């Protein structure tokens, strides 16, 4: 993130400060990478993707969410 992380919520996320110390990718970088991988017609399949989409600040309509199926 572009701001300081106050709580890594490691108990639930599994992410530690040490894991991200050398990370240089920004949210924009990740969004750009994803746009290269799929387009509006791509069907995305995953578990509880709504939270992931919110975190990534993306909207995608062709989704099969295994938490619902």
Secondary structure, DSSP 8 states (H G I E B T S, - for coil): --S--S---HHHH---HHHHTT----HHHHHHHHHHH--TT--EEESSHHHHHHHHT---S-EEETTT-
